[in-house]
């Protein structure tokens, strides 16, 4: 015998999970290392001790051109 299907059967609802850095594959360690590097560069620029590696910069520019 076929039974009646109740109209009050709950529908499947997927919970909305807030996106975070974990879903993007970014770990806390990587973020902190990037912040440390950025803050170090910021300090060097502010102190006037930052020097540009012209050889490395020229190499990167040349690679982008070809």
Protein Blocks (a to p, Z undefined) as FASTA:
>chain_A
ZZdddfkbccdddddddddfklnopafklmmmmmmmmmmmmmmmmnopaccdfklmmmmm
mmmmZZ
